[in-house]
Amino acid sequence: MIHHSVLRLCKNFKLPSVSRRTFSYKVIKRPDPKTLKMPSPGTAPKLLEIIKEKIRLNGPITVAEYMHIVATNPTEGYYMKKDVIGEAGDFITSPEISQLFGEIVAIWFYAETQKMGPGKPLNIVELGPGKGTLMIDFLRVLNRLGYDSTDLSIHLVEISSTMQSIQASRLCISHRAMDLDSPHNYEGETVSGTKVYWYNDLKKVPSHFSWYIAHEFFDVLPIHKFQKEEDGWRELLIDIDKNEKLYYRISANETQSVKMLLRPPLDSGDRTAIEISPRGLGLARQLAERVDQYGGIALIADYGHEGEKGDTFRAFHKHNVVDPLQNPGESDLTADVDYAQLRIAGSSTPSHENFAIVVGPVTQKDFLERSQAEVRLKVLIDHAKTEEEKQKILRSYQMLVDPKKMGERFKFMAFYPSTMAETLNKYPPLGFCKS
């Protein structure tokens, strides 16, 4: 009887209403990256306002942050919006001064490669190819040396779409942009059928036997600036003064960059100022690893010193030195390359990891003269049709080698595979050793 009563109670018992959690999803239509367009010129915020707003929100910024914004802002960045190289621009490079420069560098690569083997197939990788002039000179030399489109391919590391277009129009008979999922963002083909590819990062370039050339590339990479005070190293920062102008100030305490970067062997000697480019050191290590693991040679040519300078940050506008904090985006920001730091980043180590044999730096004057540039100079002068042409060729060469002009300010450094030690002892690197 009892169980019947229980059943009746259960049937008549009503559970209280229970609220149930439900989930609702709002469909968001995301824009297709392929249809996105940059703001038209003049409609985007000015770089100075972008920098000031960043400082107002987050406090003083490092020199490295400042350089990165000025160089790479998608719409207002210095390299993003116009051609800045040449007599009409803010600076001029050695390949633009004389074809002899690119020809001698190409012959140097070829001669050193013969110590390793035939050097085919070959990738030529240029970091920061400028207007493509150096690569045009390379291809002319390689054509004379018997390379054809089946022997080589060109790989250019360039972040500026403006400069990519300039390079493509000079190098290629046809060229096109690639989909976002492609490892390279642009590609083309020379008149002889050689493939040309553009990348925004060295890491995306295929790892094969390669010639790597970085001419006036490392000097524009962002640097951190440090100064030694009574209580230790401090970082130079950029802030806004009461008149809304940018100015330098010293950090009150150790910044994270001081803690991470200023360690032995970079912090050496009695220096009271030092500039360090983490990006530059990382790229030097990448080049050294690629050369060591896959074969080839890397050549770095740039303004530079061997650790004796501490304050080289400056700006160029119309070939004149100007204040780097004035009119950001209108001037070329640069700092001399510390070759002592690059040597540390790229050199072979006694551990299980091994990197490159580093040679140099030597001055541009010594490199060109030891690579027999004067022989090529004579040929160019002999083939000139007028006396005016001959004098122009001679003046251009003198600008490259004159110690008071580019001859000593520019320096060369090379990375070779670690397995080349014995060969280089027997056949010293051309251009880096006295004959």
Buried (B, 14 or more C-beta within 10 A) or exposed (E): EEEEEEEEEEEEEEEEEEEEEEEEEEEEEEEEEEEEEEEEEEEBBBBBEBBBEBBEEEEBBBBBBBBBBBBBBEBBBBBBBEBBBBEEBBBBBBBBBBBBBBBBBBBBBBBBBEBBEEBEEBBBBBBBBBBBBBBBBBBEBBEEEEBEEEBBBBBBBBBBBBBBBBBBEEBBEEBEBEEEEEEBBBBBBBEEEBBBBBBBEBEBBBEBBBBBBBBBBBBBBBBBBBBBEEEEBBBBBBEBEEEEEBEBEEBEEBBEBBEEBBEEEBBEEEBEBBBBBBBBBEBBBBBBBBBBEBBBBBBBBBBBBBBEBBBBBBBBBEEEEBEBBEBBBBBBBBBBBBBBBBBBBBBBEEEEEBBBBBBBBBBBBBBBBBBBBEEBBEEBBEEBEEEEEBEBBBEBBBBBBBEEBBBBBBBBBBBBBBEBEEBBEEBEBBBBEEE
